[in-house]
Amino acid sequence: MTVADLSEVSGVSDPRRLAEAVLLPGFAGTTAPDWVRRRLAEGLGGVILFGRNVVDDEQVAALTSALRSERDDVVVGIDEEGGDVTRLDVGKGSFVPGPLALGAAGDPELTASVAAALGERLAACGVTVNLAPCADLTLAAEDPGIGVRAFGSDPVAASPHVAAFVTGMQKYGVAACAKHFPGHGAATEDSHLSLPVLPRTAAELREVELVPFAAAIEAGVRTVMSGHLVVREWGDEPATFNRTALVDVLRGELGFTGTVITDALEMGAISGAYGRHDGIGEASVRALLGGADALCLGGAPFDAETLDRTAAAIVAAVASGRLPLERLADAAVRTASLGTAPAPATVQPVDYSLGLSAARAALRVTGKPRLKGRALVVDVQTEPGIAAGPMPWGLGAHLAELVPGTRTLSVSPDDVSTVVAEASSVESVVVVTREAHRHPAVREFLAGLSTVDYIRVETGVPGPETGAGPRLDTFSGSYVSLRAAAEYLARS
């Protein structure tokens, strides 16, 4: 792609305009700030929406309409994986189960239907690109970043679901995004906080992690997100900056021809080396040199001054000859391709029926988890993953609605004595956890309930079995997954 080609597409060849055309910042608030609207009118590539920008579907549709009134090809991205990572349903919990639950249900056609329902809803909201699905695999038990966000640990089993999600999402014109290339699941550190080095050889990646990405590309995925991950055989630079990863492997070996979008450049994996704000300019230049196109700056709300500094760093790299203008023009054209308006759709009341069906199909039952009488539900609270952020979680409210007389407790892992005391006055106890195997305090909490006969409900990656009692695994902390578990217990 040449500068002349870009000029034909968008009438832009000025380095400053090109620099802004590849930037996708986030912002605070549920309406677009004046600086965002002004910069979009001047050629800013687009924006990334987060839970902080969402009230409901009608409000998001109005917001995106206002953005598009400044320029009709604005890129509007959102991180809507379903399950534990949701933006549209941040106030209630997702209307569809997450990827691990869909993988557990084992029906790629069901996954495609769920993704299509999600795609239709995003299209009605005016979103042009969804930063999903995770093509990562759940490989390390201690991995803090992926877990239930992946379709499973087996690349052969997970790949059809990745492809199905891509197909379903793009049915309504919303670009899907396979992430986090080359695969985050073997990492034992969270790239939101630090830079993980994958304990994998290039050959191991080709045999395992890259398989779902290849399936996504075969399915026609329009964008791939780079992960802030180091593969030593590819050099010391993370994949986001690494030409071996993005040019030789992703484009060369796997044949990807779409848009490469970075994970957020202010994440700890990058800002730890280059600085959270001023260093984003240098990180942006390195990402463009590495082969990335669209630069996601969305995790922390930006402002006009930070945007100016970032664009200025890119322009300076062009002026010095460090960053070829042709490379920047190519990235700008690829970014602009994500601004295609989705298929026409109208905002409708959220329909939970498909998601509930999928969540029911995903339930794994061990033993005979049956209520024997008055129930006490104990929701054991732990910090959610950074990608998910805070949102409603817990089984207690669901079961209390379905089984009158149910008592609920929301406790920390330190409250074992309270639970033991309360359990003495009921016939049934239900203990709900979220990836207990990753939290030593929760494991100690469960050990402290040795005198209590309880039903265990695990809403995350199951992990090693703890105890031999009756158990339900939901593989997701979504609204519908918790509801499905409550329904099962209410029928018992």
Secondary structure as GFF3:
##gff-version 3
##sequence-region A 1 492
A	DSSP	alpha_helix	3	10	.	.	.	ID=ss1
A	DSSP	alpha_helix	15	21	.	.	.	ID=ss2
A	DSSP	beta_strand	23	25	.	.	.	ID=ss3
A	DSSP	alpha_helix	34	42	.	.	.	ID=ss4
A	DSSP	beta_strand	46	49	.	.	.	ID=ss5
A	DSSP	three_ten_helix	51	53	.	.	.	ID=ss6
A	DSSP	alpha_helix	57	70	.	.	.	ID=ss7
A	DSSP	beta_strand	75	78	.	.	.	ID=ss8
A	DSSP	alpha_helix	99	105	.	.	.	ID=ss9
A	DSSP	alpha_helix	108	124	.	.	.	ID=ss10
A	DSSP	beta_strand	129	130	.	.	.	ID=ss11
A	DSSP	three_ten_helix	147	149	.	.	.	ID=ss12
A	DSSP	alpha_helix	155	170	.	.	.	ID=ss13
A	DSSP	beta_strand	177	181	.	.	.	ID=ss14
A	DSSP	alpha_helix	202	207	.	.	.	ID=ss15
A	DSSP	alpha_helix	210	218	.	.	.	ID=ss16
A	DSSP	beta_strand	223	226	.	.	.	ID=ss17
A	DSSP	three_ten_helix	232	234	.	.	.	ID=ss18
A	DSSP	three_ten_helix	239	241	.	.	.	ID=ss19
A	DSSP	alpha_helix	243	243	.	.	.	ID=ss20
A	DSSP	pi_helix	244	253	.	.	.	ID=ss21
A	DSSP	beta_strand	259	262	.	.	.	ID=ss22
A	DSSP	alpha_helix	268	274	.	.	.	ID=ss23
A	DSSP	alpha_helix	279	290	.	.	.	ID=ss24
A	DSSP	beta_strand	295	297	.	.	.	ID=ss25
A	DSSP	alpha_helix	304	319	.	.	.	ID=ss26
A	DSSP	alpha_helix	325	336	.	.	.	ID=ss27
A	DSSP	three_ten_helix	337	339	.	.	.	ID=ss28
A	DSSP	alpha_helix	353	362	.	.	.	ID=ss29
A	DSSP	beta_strand	364	366	.	.	.	ID=ss30
A	DSSP	beta_strand	375	380	.	.	.	ID=ss31
A	DSSP	alpha_helix	396	402	.	.	.	ID=ss32
A	DSSP	beta_strand	407	411	.	.	.	ID=ss33
A	DSSP	alpha_helix	416	423	.	.	.	ID=ss34
A	DSSP	beta_strand	428	433	.	.	.	ID=ss35
A	DSSP	three_ten_helix	436	438	.	.	.	ID=ss36
A	DSSP	alpha_helix	440	447	.	.	.	ID=ss37
A	DSSP	beta_strand	454	458	.	.	.	ID=ss38
A	DSSP	beta_strand	471	473	.	.	.	ID=ss39
A	DSSP	alpha_helix	479	491	.	.	.	ID=ss40
###
